[in-house]
Amino acid sequence: MTETRLVVSDIDGTLLNSSHEITDKTKKIVKKLDEKGIEVALASARAPKAMDYLAHQLALQTPLVCFNGALIVQKEQDQLNTLYSLALEQRDALLLYQTIRAKFPDVCFNVYSNHHWFVEQEDFWTKQEAAISQVTPEVISLEKYLKENYPVHKALCMGAPSEIDRLQLEIESMNITGVAVNKSKDTYLEIVQQQVSKLTALRFLTKQRALSLSNTLAIGDNYNDMPMIQHAGIGIAMGNSPQEVKQVADLVAPANDQNGFYHGINESLRIIS
């Protein structure tokens, strides 16, 4: 069997339970992985600051795969330095904003650029996301911002599930070359550059370490995790995953509220007796 040298994990619905906490069992197995010389890297739709405090809790020194892979950063001397960046085209980001504002006024539109989270106003959705991510958004004029030449690593749309479903169909019908959309939950639609994926990020990390994909284990719970789960040496889907995600995995772990991260990794690697 090929030796696993790198574990790449999603955060929400995977590393964290439904109370957005890292359990003691998760901390235990991450520590054990470190003792065995197996690195753990976090890969999420979250922004860098919303991942850094979790990495600190787990004493991780690995790069942070942010915005589903649009931005990869490495913390060095309290600074988050960019290793990889792939942003939306400026015209695409502006077109999406204008379309969503005109046709979906009840959807909350957010822009993420490097370490910044920009919104036009604080509402139910932004307050909820701020509580989950432990990051405070900056209130600005998004249209003015998007007309400037700044990178947009991710646009996030939050709203009622029915609105998010309609919005996804609308964006897909626009056929914008270079844009990909994914739901990270029923109420969240993530918009990134088309080549962005956690699999691309996984390949970046393996190349950086002179490893192959067969040396990796990927674990996640949602559609944006499917590519890395399918192509890693070992792919684990959480018990709370949609059925389509479970179907591409080598192993289905218990749900995130049943210490699925701990049990899935231990069953695959047998590092705690």
C-alpha positions in Angstrom: 0.0 0.0 0.0 1.3 3.5 -0.9 2.3 5.5 2.2 0.0 8.5 3.0 2.1 11.6 3.6 -0.5 14.4 3.3 -4.0 14.7 4.6 -6.1 17.5 3.1 -9.4 18.3 4.9 -12.4 20.4 4.3 -13.5 22.5 7.3 -17.2 23.1 7.6 -19.2 19.9 7.9 -15.9 17.9 8.1 -13.3 19.2 10.5 -15.9 21.1 12.5 -19.1 19.8 14.1 -22.4 21.6 13.6 -21.5 23.9 16.5 -18.5 25.0 14.4 -16.1 23.4 17.0 -13.0 21.2 16.8 -13.6 18.2 19.0 -11.1 16.7 21.4 -11.0 13.6 19.2 -10.2 15.6 16.1 -7.3 17.4 18.0 -6.1 14.0 19.2 -5.8 12.4 15.8 -4.3 15.5 14.1 -1.6 15.4 16.8 -1.1 11.7 16.2 -0.8 12.4 12.4 1.9 15.0 13.2 3.8 12.5 15.3 3.7 10.0 12.4 5.1 12.6 10.1 1.9 13.0 8.1 1.1 16.6 7.3 -2.5 18.0 7.6 -3.6 20.9 5.4 -6.9 22.7 5.4 -8.9 23.3 2.2 -12.0 25.4 2.4 -14.3 28.0 0.7 -13.4 30.2 3.7 -11.1 33.3 3.6 -7.6 33.1 5.1 -8.4 34.8 8.4 -11.4 32.4 8.8 -9.0 29.5 8.5 -5.9 30.8 10.3 -7.4 30.7 13.8 -8.5 27.0 13.3 -5.0 26.1 12.0 -3.6 27.7 15.1 -5.8 25.6 17.3 -4.4 22.5 15.7 -0.8 23.8 15.6 -0.7 23.3 11.8 2.2 24.8 9.8 1.0 23.8 6.4 -0.4 26.2 3.7 -4.0 27.2 3.8 -6.1 26.4 0.7 -8.6 29.3 0.7 -11.7 30.1 -1.5 -11.8 26.4 -2.7 -8.3 26.8 -4.1 -8.4 30.3 -5.6 -5.8 31.4 -3.0 -3.2 29.4 -1.2 -1.3 31.2 1.6 1.5 30.2 4.0 1.8 31.8 7.5 5.3 33.0 8.3 6.1 35.3 11.2 2.5 36.2 11.7 2.1 37.1 8.0 0.0 35.2 5.5 2.0 35.1 2.4 0.6 34.2 -1.0 1.8 31.0 -2.7 -0.8 30.8 -5.4 -3.6 33.0 -6.7 -6.2 32.7 -9.4 -8.9 35.4 -9.5 -12.1 36.0 -11.5 -11.7 38.3 -14.6 -12.7 41.8 -13.6 -15.4 42.1 -16.3 -16.9 38.7 -15.2 -17.1 39.8 -11.6 -18.8 43.1 -12.5 -21.3 41.4 -14.8 -22.3 38.9 -12.2 -22.7 41.6 -9.6 -24.9 43.7 -11.9 -27.0 40.7 -13.0 -27.6 39.5 -9.4 -28.5 43.0 -8.1 -31.0 43.5 -10.9 -32.6 40.0 -10.9 -32.1 38.7 -7.3 -32.4 41.7 -5.0 -32.9 39.5 -1.9 -29.7 37.6 -2.4 -26.7 38.8 -0.3 -23.7 39.4 -2.6 -20.2 39.2 -1.1 -16.7 39.8 -2.6 -13.5 38.2 -1.3 -10.2 39.6 -2.3 -7.0 38.3 -0.7 -7.6 38.9 3.0 -10.6 41.1 2.6 -14.3 40.4 2.8 -16.4 43.2 1.2 -20.2 43.7 1.5 -22.6 46.5 0.8 -24.4 46.2 4.0 -24.6 44.0 7.1 -27.7 41.9 7.1 -28.9 38.6 8.5 -26.6 36.6 6.1 -23.5 38.6 6.7 -24.0 38.5 10.5 -24.5 34.8 10.4 -21.3 34.2 8.3 -19.3 36.6 10.6 -20.4 34.5 13.6 -19.3 31.3 11.9 -16.0 32.5 10.4 -15.0 34.9 13.2 -14.2 37.5 10.6 -15.9 41.0 10.2 -16.8 42.2 6.7 -15.9 45.6 5.4 -18.8 47.7 4.1 -18.1 49.4 0.8 -19.7 50.2 -2.6 -19.2 47.0 -4.4 -19.9 48.4 -7.9 -17.3 51.0 -7.4 -14.8 48.4 -6.1 -15.5 46.0 -8.9 -14.8 48.7 -11.5 -11.3 49.1 -10.1 -8.5 46.7 -11.0 -8.5 44.6 -7.9 -8.5 40.8 -7.7 -11.7 39.0 -6.8 -10.9 35.5 -5.6 -14.4 34.6 -4.8 -18.0 35.9 -4.9 -20.3 34.5 -2.4 -24.1 34.6 -2.7 -26.2 33.9 0.3 -30.0 33.5 0.4 -33.0 31.2 0.7 -32.5 27.8 -0.9 -35.0 28.4 -3.6 -33.4 31.7 -4.5 -29.9 30.1 -4.6 -31.2 27.3 -6.8 -32.7 29.9 -9.3 -29.5 31.9 -9.2 -27.3 28.9 -10.0 -29.4 28.1 -13.0 -29.3 31.8 -14.1 -25.6 32.0 -13.9 -25.1 28.7 -15.7 -27.4 29.9 -18.4 -25.2 33.0 -18.9 -22.4 30.7 -20.2 -19.6 33.0 -18.9 -16.3 31.4 -20.0 -14.0 31.3 -17.0 -16.6 31.1 -14.3 -17.6 28.2 -12.1 -20.4 28.0 -9.5 -20.8 25.5 -6.6 -23.1 25.3 -3.7 -21.2 24.8 -0.4 -24.6 24.5 1.4 -28.2 25.0 0.4 -28.0 28.7 1.2 -24.5 29.5 -0.2 -23.5 29.8 -3.8 -19.7 30.1 -4.4 -18.5 31.7 -7.6 -14.8 31.4 -8.6 -12.6 31.2 -11.7 -13.3 28.1 -13.7 -9.9 26.5 -13.1 -10.2 26.8 -9.4 -10.8 23.6 -7.4 -9.5 21.8 -4.4 -8.1 19.2 -6.7 -5.9 21.8 -8.3 -4.8 22.9 -4.9 -4.1 19.3 -3.9 -1.9 18.9 -6.9 -0.1 22.2 -6.0 0.6 20.9 -2.5 1.9 17.5 -3.7 4.2 19.1 -6.3 5.5 21.4 -3.6 6.4 18.3 -1.5 7.5 16.1 -4.4 4.7 13.7 -3.6 2.1 12.0 -5.9 -1.6 12.0 -5.4 -1.3 8.4 -4.3 0.5 9.8 -1.2 -2.6 11.8 -0.2 -5.8 11.4 1.8 -8.7 13.9 1.1 -11.7 14.2 3.3 -14.8 16.4 2.8 -18.6 16.6 2.9 -19.8 18.5 -0.1 -19.8 18.9 -3.9 -16.8 21.2 -3.9 -14.8 18.4 -2.2 -15.7 15.7 -4.8 -12.7 16.2 -7.2 -10.1 15.9 -4.4 -11.9 13.0 -2.8 -12.1 11.2 -6.1 -8.5 11.7 -7.1 -6.6 11.4 -3.8 -4.9 8.2 -2.9 -7.7 7.7 -0.3 -10.9 9.7 -0.5 -13.3 10.0 2.5 -16.8 11.4 2.4 -18.5 12.4 5.7 -21.7 10.7 6.7 -23.5 14.1 6.4 -22.5 14.3 2.7 -24.9 14.2 -0.2 -25.2 10.8 -1.9 -23.3 12.0 -5.0 -20.2 12.8 -2.8 -20.4 9.4 -1.0 -20.5 7.6 -4.3 -17.0 8.8 -5.3 -15.4 8.1 -2.0 -13.3 5.1 -0.9 -14.8 5.3 2.5 -17.9 6.9 4.1 -17.1 8.1 7.6 -19.7 8.9 10.3 -21.2 12.4 10.3 -19.4 15.4 11.6 -21.4 15.4 14.8 -20.3 11.8 15.4 -16.5 12.5 15.2 -16.5 11.4 11.5 -13.1 13.1 10.9 -11.5 11.1 13.6 -13.1 7.8 12.7 -12.7 8.2 9.0 -8.9 8.9 9.2 -8.3 6.3 11.8 -10.1 3.6 9.9 -8.1 4.5 6.8 -4.7 4.9 8.4 -5.0 2.8 11.6 -2.8 5.2 13.6 -4.7 5.0 16.9 -5.3 1.5 18.3 
